[in-house]
Amino acid sequence: MAAQSYDLIVIGAGPGGYVAAIRAAQLGLKTVVVEREHLGGICLNWGCIPTKALLRSSEVFHLMARAKDFGLKADKIGYDLDAVVKRSRGVAGQLSGGIGHLLKKNKVAVVMGEATIPAKGKVSVKTDKGTEELTAKNIILATGARARELPGLEADGDLVWTYKHALQPPRMPKKLLVIGSGAIGIEFASFYNTLGADTTVVEVMDRVLPVEDAEISALAKKAFTKQGMTIMEKAMVKQLDRGKGKVTAHIEVKGKVEKHEFDTVISAVGIVGNVENLGLEALGVKLDRTHVVTDEYCRTGVDGLYAIGDIAGAPWLAHKASHEGVMVADLIAGKHAHPVKPESIAGCTYCQPQVASVGYTEAKAKELGYDIKVGRFPFIGNGKAIALGEPEGLIKTVFDAKTGELLGAHMIGAEVTELIQGYVVGRQLETTEEDLMNTVFPHPTLSEMMHESVLDAYGRVIHM
């Protein structure tokens, strides 16, 4: 069979790949997507979306337990874990079908199968019906990543879970160990802890949510501990002894090994890029710890070959992948492409309370040599937060004292994953403190705290 010719082949239909394909098609490029498993990738099927559906259920359950605080009555509240999971899978399924519709609408061809790149400009796809050969001047790698598994801590789906097992649990954990306190680990810890699991989180770094500002991490730890979680920092799980219905974890803390018993373990110790069996080494693609090395335009150094999203390294975020996909499609089509700046990409963690940030932490700004001004405003000083029954939290802003540039913003509290976008836009528009001070924020809203935090950095805070 003759090879099918295209302008662009996209390998992977996750949030980077399918967006790149749609944008390329909009620009008039004949485009095909190759996907080996699910349209929408990990994010839509096994990551961002289904976890948020689970967390929404636990959030509502948490609010029901607090009904008395709002003058309401909710007796004998409970949950059906199977129904919670079914709803989560239904949300993911609905959106996955929507991706197929979008690709069809934009006349993007889809080939389901396993792709390899035997030579520059050529892709061979092993499908259920045989092998299809595709050619194109340009190829985008968007194959994503998977959970990292450490020796001795491998998942078995019974006692030790990855995120996939945790999304479709065979049972409700009674005593849960979560290894790793990044976004994935903390979100699952928050979900299961809220539903009643006795939850312990082990983090090898010196604080939970280690990529966040230290002050925010400290507030998060305080909140998690108040909720009943056990947080072990500067700790490492050295060994898991698996027995009948139980796991004995050997946890090293301050040079000493402690043994703790659990019925379930979730391993959330990072990700590795899906770079195997693509033929990248033979093409001359450079790899760094399972991730493809690229320049700011996602070029791999091999003519016509690009890499976007998780396979191209941190930050491992769906919205970063999507915008890289758009940028590369624009570049291929000869448009003016704008490189994605990692320091202007927001990170969001949907635990209870939520955490969100963009830009430099206070410590990083100092490390880079900035003379800084820092503003803070607590949720307890905001009328809307008190009315919502959510008085715990903080908005923190970091400015360049010389220029007024917004260097970073860091938040913890109710709905901060929605609020952070205001500061993201501010950074994109190169907003100064004066612009933010002169912006009229609506009242009563949580967003007023963003204004007050800016005012506080310059000694002008009103409500504190």
C-alpha positions in Angstrom: 0.0 0.0 0.0 1.3 3.4 -0.9 2.3 5.8 1.9 -0.3 8.4 2.8 1.2 11.9 2.4 0.5 14.8 4.8 1.8 18.2 5.7 2.0 17.3 9.4 1.9 14.1 11.4 1.2 14.4 15.1 2.1 11.4 17.3 -0.1 11.4 20.4 -3.6 12.8 20.8 -3.3 14.3 24.3 -3.8 18.0 25.2 -0.7 18.9 23.2 -1.2 16.6 20.2 -4.9 17.1 19.4 -4.7 20.9 19.9 -1.6 21.1 17.6 -3.5 19.1 15.0 -6.6 21.2 15.1 -4.6 24.5 14.9 -2.5 23.1 12.0 -5.8 22.2 10.2 -7.1 25.6 10.8 -4.0 27.0 9.1 -4.6 24.8 6.0 -2.2 22.0 6.7 -3.2 18.5 5.8 -2.9 16.8 9.2 -3.1 13.3 10.7 -3.0 12.3 14.4 -1.6 8.9 15.5 -2.9 7.7 18.9 -2.3 4.3 20.4 -4.8 4.3 23.2 -7.3 7.1 23.9 -8.1 10.4 22.2 -7.5 13.1 24.8 -4.4 11.3 26.2 -3.6 10.8 29.9 -4.9 14.2 31.0 -8.4 13.8 29.8 -8.8 10.1 30.4 -6.6 9.3 33.4 -5.4 12.7 34.8 -6.6 16.2 35.0 -10.3 15.7 34.2 -11.3 12.5 36.1 -9.3 13.5 39.2 -11.2 16.8 39.3 -14.5 14.9 39.0 -13.4 12.8 42.0 -12.3 15.8 44.0 -15.5 17.6 43.3 -17.4 14.7 44.9 -15.1 14.8 48.0 -15.6 18.6 48.1 -19.4 18.3 48.2 -19.1 15.6 50.8 -16.9 17.9 52.9 -19.5 20.7 52.6 -22.3 18.3 53.5 -20.4 17.4 56.7 -20.3 21.1 57.5 -24.0 21.7 56.8 -24.6 22.9 60.4 -22.1 25.8 59.8 -24.5 27.1 57.2 -27.7 26.7 59.2 -28.6 23.5 57.3 -29.3 20.0 58.3 -27.8 16.9 56.6 -28.2 13.8 58.6 -26.6 10.4 58.1 -24.5 11.6 55.1 -22.4 9.1 53.3 -21.1 8.2 49.9 -21.1 5.4 47.3 -17.5 5.0 46.1 -18.6 3.0 43.0 -21.0 5.8 42.1 -18.3 8.5 42.7 -15.9 6.6 40.4 -18.6 6.0 37.8 -19.4 9.7 37.6 -15.6 10.4 37.2 -15.3 7.9 34.3 -18.4 9.2 32.7 -17.0 12.8 32.7 -13.8 11.5 31.1 -15.7 9.4 28.5 -17.9 12.3 27.5 -14.9 14.6 26.9 -12.9 11.9 25.1 -15.8 11.5 22.6 -15.8 15.3 22.2 -12.2 15.2 21.0 -13.0 12.8 18.3 -15.8 15.2 17.1 -13.5 18.2 17.1 -10.8 16.4 15.1 -13.5 15.3 12.5 -15.0 18.7 12.4 -11.6 20.2 11.6 -10.9 17.5 9.0 -8.0 16.0 10.9 -7.3 12.3 10.0 -7.0 9.9 12.9 -5.0 6.6 12.8 -5.2 4.4 15.9 -2.0 2.4 16.5 1.6 2.4 17.6 3.9 4.7 15.8 7.6 4.5 15.0 9.7 6.9 13.0 11.9 4.7 10.7 13.4 7.8 8.9 13.1 11.5 8.8 9.7 12.5 7.5 8.3 8.9 7.8 6.0 7.3 10.3 5.1 3.7 10.4 1.9 2.8 12.4 1.1 -0.7 13.6 -2.7 -0.9 13.7 -5.2 -3.7 14.2 -5.5 -4.1 10.5 -1.8 -4.1 9.7 0.8 -1.4 9.2 0.1 2.0 7.7 2.9 4.2 6.2 2.7 7.9 6.5 4.9 10.7 5.2 5.2 14.4 6.1 7.7 17.2 6.0 6.9 17.9 9.6 6.3 15.6 12.6 5.3 16.6 16.1 6.1 14.2 19.0 3.3 14.5 21.7 3.6 11.1 23.3 3.3 12.4 26.9 4.6 10.6 29.9 3.6 7.9 32.5 4.1 7.3 36.2 7.6 6.7 37.4 8.1 3.5 39.3 11.0 3.0 41.7 12.7 -0.3 42.3 10.9 -2.2 45.1 7.9 0.2 45.0 6.3 -1.0 41.8 2.6 -0.9 41.6 0.6 -4.2 41.6 -2.9 -2.7 41.4 -3.9 -4.5 44.6 -1.9 -3.1 47.5 0.3 -0.6 45.7 -1.4 1.8 43.2 -0.4 4.3 40.5 -2.7 7.2 39.7 -4.6 4.9 37.3 -5.4 2.4 40.1 -6.4 5.3 42.4 -8.9 6.5 39.8 -10.6 3.2 39.7 -10.0 1.8 43.2 -10.9 -1.8 44.0 -11.8 -0.7 47.5 -11.8 2.3 49.8 -8.5 2.5 51.7 -8.6 2.4 55.4 -5.0 3.3 56.1 -3.3 4.9 53.2 0.3 5.8 52.4 0.9 8.3 49.6 4.5 8.5 48.4 5.3 11.9 47.0 3.6 15.3 47.7 3.6 16.9 44.3 0.2 17.8 42.7 -0.8 14.2 41.9 0.1 12.8 45.4 -1.5 15.6 47.3 -4.7 15.5 45.2 -5.2 11.8 45.9 -4.3 12.2 49.5 -6.9 15.0 49.8 -9.6 13.0 48.1 -9.2 9.8 50.1 -8.5 11.6 53.4 -11.7 13.6 53.0 -13.7 10.4 52.5 -12.3 9.0 55.7 -9.0 7.2 55.0 -6.3 7.5 57.6 -3.7 9.1 55.3 0.0 9.5 55.6 2.1 11.5 53.1 5.8 10.9 52.7 7.9 13.5 50.9 11.6 13.2 50.3 12.1 17.0 50.1 12.0 19.3 53.1 8.3 20.3 52.6 5.1 19.3 50.9 4.3 20.7 47.5 8.0 21.4 47.1 7.8 23.5 43.9 5.5 26.0 45.6 6.6 29.1 47.6 7.8 28.0 51.1 5.2 30.1 52.9 2.4 28.5 50.9 3.8 25.0 51.5 3.9 25.7 55.2 0.2 26.8 55.2 -0.7 23.7 53.2 1.0 21.4 55.7 -0.9 23.1 58.5 -4.2 22.7 56.7 -3.5 19.0 55.8 -2.5 18.2 59.4 -5.6 19.9 60.7 -7.6 17.6 58.5 -6.0 14.6 60.1 -3.3 13.8 57.6 0.2 12.7 58.8 2.9 14.5 56.9 6.4 13.1 56.9 9.0 15.5 55.3 12.6 14.7 54.6 11.6 11.1 54.6 12.0 8.2 52.1 10.3 4.9 51.6 13.1 2.4 51.4 11.1 -0.8 51.1 7.6 -2.2 50.9 6.9 -5.6 52.4 3.7 -6.9 51.0 1.6 -9.4 52.9 -2.0 -10.5 52.9 -4.1 -7.4 52.8 -1.3 -5.2 54.2 1.9 -3.4 53.3 4.7 -2.7 55.8 6.6 0.4 54.7 10.2 1.0 55.8 10.4 4.8 56.0 13.7 6.5 56.7 13.4 9.6 58.8 16.4 11.5 60.2 18.7 8.6 59.5 16.5 6.1 61.2 14.2 3.5 59.6 10.6 3.3 61.0 8.1 0.6 60.1 4.5 1.5 59.4 1.7 -0.7 58.3 -0.9 0.3 55.7 -3.5 -1.5 53.6 -3.0 0.7 50.5 -0.1 2.6 49.0 -0.3 5.2 46.2 3.1 5.9 44.5 3.3 9.4 43.1 7.0 9.9 42.6 7.1 11.7 39.3 6.8 10.8 35.6 9.0 9.5 32.8 8.6 10.5 29.2 7.2 8.0 26.6 10.3 8.0 24.4 10.8 4.2 23.9 10.3 2.4 20.6 9.9 5.6 18.5 13.3 5.3 16.8 14.5 8.7 18.3 18.1 7.7 19.0 18.7 6.5 15.4 17.3 9.9 14.2 19.8 11.8 16.3 17.3 13.1 18.9 19.0 14.1 22.2 17.4 12.7 25.4 17.8 13.9 28.9 16.4 11.6 31.6 13.7 10.2 29.4 12.7 13.6 28.0 13.5 15.1 24.5 15.8 18.0 24.5 14.3 21.0 22.5 14.9 24.7 22.0 12.3 27.4 22.9 10.4 26.6 19.7 10.2 22.9 20.6 12.6 22.0 17.8 14.6 18.8 18.4 17.6 19.6 16.2 16.4 17.1 13.6 14.9 19.0 10.7 11.1 18.9 10.7 10.8 17.1 14.0 9.3 18.8 17.1 8.5 17.7 20.6 5.8 19.2 22.8 4.2 18.6 26.2 5.4 16.2 28.9 7.8 14.4 26.6 9.7 17.7 26.2 10.2 18.2 30.0 8.9 20.5 32.8 6.6 22.0 33.6 4.5 18.8 33.1 1.1 20.6 32.6 -1.6 20.1 30.0 -2.0 23.8 29.3 1.7 24.1 28.6 1.4 21.2 26.1 -1.6 22.8 24.4 0.1 26.2 23.9 3.3 24.5 22.7 1.1 22.7 20.1 -0.4 25.9 18.9 3.0 27.6 18.8 4.6 24.8 16.7 1.6 24.7 14.3 2.0 28.4 13.8 5.7 28.0 13.2 5.2 25.3 10.7 2.6 27.3 8.8 5.0 30.3 8.7 3.1 32.4 11.2 4.7 34.6 13.9 5.1 32.0 16.7 5.5 33.1 20.4 7.6 30.7 22.5 5.9 29.5 25.7 7.7 31.0 28.8 7.7 28.4 31.6 7.9 31.1 34.3 4.6 32.5 33.1 2.7 29.2 33.2 0.4 28.8 36.2 0.5 25.6 38.3 -2.7 24.5 40.1 -3.2 21.8 42.7 -6.9 20.9 43.4 -6.5 19.7 47.0 -8.5 21.0 49.9 -7.5 23.9 50.2 -6.5 24.6 46.6 -3.1 25.9 45.7 -2.1 27.9 42.7 0.9 29.9 41.6 2.7 31.6 38.7 6.1 33.1 38.3 9.0 33.1 40.8 8.7 32.2 44.4 10.1 34.7 46.9 13.2 32.6 47.4 13.8 32.2 43.6 13.4 35.9 43.0 16.0 36.7 45.7 18.3 34.0 44.2 18.1 35.6 40.8 19.2 38.9 42.4 16.0 40.9 42.4 15.4 43.5 45.0 11.8 42.6 45.8 8.6 43.9 47.5 6.3 41.2 48.9 2.6 41.7 49.6 0.2 39.4 51.4 -3.5 39.3 52.1 -5.3 36.6 54.2 -8.7 35.2 53.4 -10.0 36.1 56.8 -9.9 39.8 55.8 -12.2 39.2 52.8 -16.0 39.5 53.1 -16.8 37.0 50.3 -14.5 34.4 51.9 -16.1 34.7 55.2 -19.6 34.5 53.7 -18.6 31.4 51.8 -17.3 29.8 55.1 -13.8 29.7 53.7 -11.8 32.1 55.9 -8.5 30.2 55.7 -6.0 31.1 53.0 -3.5 33.6 51.7 -2.7 35.6 48.5 1.0 36.5 48.1 2.5 38.7 45.4 6.2 39.3 44.6 7.3 42.4 42.7 10.6 43.8 41.4 11.1 46.8 43.6 12.9 48.7 40.9 10.5 48.3 38.0 7.2 47.2 39.6 7.2 44.1 37.5 5.0 41.3 38.9 7.5 38.5 39.4 5.3 36.0 41.0 2.0 35.2 42.7 1.2 32.4 45.1 -2.2 31.4 46.6 -3.8 28.9 48.9 -7.5 28.8 49.7 -10.9 28.4 48.1 -11.1 28.7 44.3 -7.5 30.0 43.9 -7.1 27.8 40.8 -9.6 30.1 39.2 -8.2 33.3 40.7 -4.6 32.8 39.5 -5.5 33.5 35.9 -5.8 37.2 36.8 -2.1 37.3 37.6 -1.2 35.1 34.6 -2.8 37.7 32.3 -1.0 40.4 34.2 2.4 38.8 33.6 1.6 38.2 29.9 0.8 41.9 29.5 3.9 42.9 31.5 1.7 44.6 34.1 3.2 46.7 36.8 2.1 47.3 40.3 0.6 50.6 39.3 -1.7 48.9 36.7 -2.9 46.5 39.3 -3.4 49.1 41.9 -5.5 51.2 39.6 -7.7 48.2 38.5 -11.2 48.2 40.0 -11.9 44.8 41.3 -15.6 43.9 41.8 -17.1 43.6 45.3 -17.8 41.3 47.0 -15.5 38.8 45.4 -12.5 36.7 46.4 -10.5 38.6 43.7 -10.4 41.7 45.9 -7.7 39.9 47.9 -5.5 40.0 44.8 -5.8 43.8 44.8 -5.2 44.0 48.5 -2.1 41.8 48.2 -0.6 44.2 45.6 -1.5 47.2 47.8 0.2 45.5 50.8 3.5 45.1 48.9 3.6 48.9 48.7 2.3 49.8 52.1 -1.2 50.7 50.9 -3.3 47.8 52.1 -6.8 48.9 53.2 -8.5 46.0 54.9 -5.8 44.6 57.1 
